[in-house]
Every structure is written in structure tokens, then in C-alpha cells.
Amino acid sequence: MQKRLSTLLICSLVSVAAVSADKDLTVTVANHTGMDKTNEPIVLKVNKYGMEVTSALVTLDGKEIPCQLDDMDRDGVSDELCFLTDITKKNMQTFKVTLSDTGKPRVYSPKTYAELMVLNRKVKIKNKQDLYLSEMTVEKGVNPYQQMNHHGVAFENELLCMRVYFDHRQTVDLYGKISKRLELKDTQFYPDAEQKANGYGDDVLWVGTSYGLGALRGWNGTKQTMLNDVDRRSQRVIASGPLRTIVEIEDRGWTQDGGNETVDMTTRYILYAGHRDCDVNVWFRKPTYSLYSTGLVNVKGSDEYSNKNGIRGCWGTDWPVALKDTANHKRETVGLGIYIPKQYIVSEEKADADEYTFVIKPQGTSLNYKITYCSANENFGYHSKKEWFQYLKEWEEQLSKPLVVTVSE
């Protein structure tokens, strides 16, 4: 009997050890380009190793590197691991990654942040709202725009801050910073007089019904169309930080104005710490044959930049709010930019008084592009058309020369 109990105990220990075994990976990052890379995201799929990863450790030369685990499909299991690296030109780095199915994610200083909030009518101060959500879905015909604090989900890193309107426009609107820091939790996109006096940023773009910065719309053959006919519209925060913020906009049962195809579409915005650009990843439940559009608002009197190969930008100055609300604001100067990979481009439309438009078509079920901007108020950024357009050229070069990442077990 004692021997049998000992055998069972040994088997149990072996079983527990097998279940809780860590997974060690070696990640090699190579920069074959002639340029230094900073805050480059390394993203690993961790849901393929037959374990439910709950914590991770990343080291470089024995030093711990901040990392982030994300549950991308919201099933309660981590799908991706992200970390950032600075790597000089013609250089190589080797990281050790240990995945574990025990413990909790390590805690690091936040460098990104996101929030989705509904207004608390008992709280009268705009930037003191307290009803935080992780997700919200509305039925057809319901417009929650006026019930949401900052009118929809908002997200930031130390350089940028954006919000996406929770209505038929789904416009990307911009907050311009003065200093590099996180501000959204303090200002909630609406800085008060004291915060402005202390160097906080503010809304810097009037978007109206335009794309703002790269909102995705329909296309009826001659002009953009809004997302009016949608069965269910959702906004959610997938991740707030510490290294990247991920938010999603979902439109189920969208029929374009004048169209006859109904699609289910999800738009995901990913903003990494230290980055001036934001990834826009769009996918459809099934392949779509419709055309779509995106682009930039034509800031009043703006000058245009285009490389005629997917990168387009502008530099201009305008009031950031409606004329009736200008008493507490000043005219703002911004630089905008968008990058559409050439495989998605149907046409680059001639600029009109309101928009710089690309007509685009997804490849199968996916569509991916990037957006970027600056405010002339920044004490760390760009302050002239010449500087901004030079940045867009450098951005193009950076995008065309990615790092090479190899993972081995």
C-alpha cells in the first residue's frame, strides 16, 4: 500500500511539473539596414506553444527588458508577447524569453494608456469623469456620441494622443502635446485652465465630417460614404499598456450607402510606446468586393506632400473647434501623414477643399495601413512644413527596411 501511494505521489508530481513547465525561446533580432532603429516592436505569437501563458520574462545580456502579454481575441488566454528594442545599424541582438503558465504578468512603468468612458451626469467637470468601460456595443439607430466622454475611445503614448468618434463618422481626432508624457488620464482630452497653464496639451484638429487622420469609410465611386447603416457598433479597449495600447472599433452588418454588400468589419488601432505612428489593422469576416476610402482632412490652407507611392501628408493651420467655440482656443498648426501599402491602393484622388483621399481595396479579408501626426506646439517635434515633410521621407525609409526576427526553441 505504501509503495502504491509513493508511486501515485511521484506520478502526481511529474504531472504537475509537466503542466507548469516553462517554455524558453531564443529571439534573434537583426538590423541589416544602414539606419539605427529605436523602440522597435518585437511581437511573438505565444498561443502556439500548447500552454496558457500567464507571465513572461524577457532578457538581453542578462538584463530584464519590459514586456507585455495581450489577449487579442478576449478568450482569457494570452495570444501575443510584445517588447521593444533599440538597435543600431548593421547590428544583431539575442533575447532570451521565458514563458510561464504560472504567476501574473510583471509590472512595468506605463508608457501607453487607453480609456473608454461614459458620462456620469452627476459629475459636472469634463475631465473628472469616472465611469470607465472596457467595451460598449450599441444597436442599430443608436448614436452614443453625446453620452461618451471625449465622444469615444481615446488612447495615447508619450508623444501622441487620439480619440475615435463613436458614431457613423468614426473619425480619428487629435490631441497635441507640448511635452513628452502621458496626459489622458489627467485631462480626459479636455484640459482645464490650470492644466493648460502647467503645459498640458489640447485638441488640435477640427475634423467635422472629414477623415480626420485616416478614418476608414466607404466609397460609392465618386465620394466617401459614412458608416450609417450598421446593425451593431462597438468600441473596446484590448490593452492599455505598458508598452502598447490596442483599441478596436467593430461594425457588424454594415451596408455602404448605395451599396448592396453587407460586411462585418473590425478596425484595430495599435500604438506603441515611443512611436509617432500608429498601426491601423482592418479585417472582414469574409472577403469583400466593395471599395473603401481613407485619407486626411485638408487642414485649411495646408500644403501637400505625396511620394505617389502610398505616403501622403499635409501641413496646415486652422481652428481646432467650431468657430462658435474658439474663445478658449487658438489656431493650431499640425502635420498629418498616412501610409497605404501599394497592394491596397486603387487610386490616389486629387485633393479637394476638404480631403486628401485614397480609394482602397482590401486583399482578401485584410487591410493594413499607418497614420502619423505632429503638433507644432511640441517642444520635441517638428515646427515647419520642411521639417515635417522630411520626417515623412524618413518614415518611408524606416518602413521599407524592417528588422529580421528569428525565434528558436
Secondary structure, DSSP 8 states (H G I E B T S, - for coil): -HHHHHHHHHHHHHHHHHHT--EEEEEEEEE-SSS-EEEEEEEEE-TTSSS---EEEEEETTEEE-EEEE-TTSSSS--EEEEEEEE-TTEEEEEEEEEESSS--------EEEEEEE--TT--SGGG--EEESEEEEETT---GGGBGGGS-EEEESS-EEEE-SSSS--EEEEE-SSSS--HHHHTT---HHHHHTT--EE----TTS-BBT--EEE-SSSEE---EEEEEEEEEEE--SSEEEEEEEEEEEE-TT---EEEEEEEEEEETT-SEEEEEEEESS-----EEEEEE--TT-EEEE-SSSEEEEEEEE-SS-GGGGGG---EEEEEEEE--GGGEEEE----SSEEEEEE--BTTEEEEEEEEEETT-SSS--SHHHHHHHHHHHHHHHHS--EEEEE-
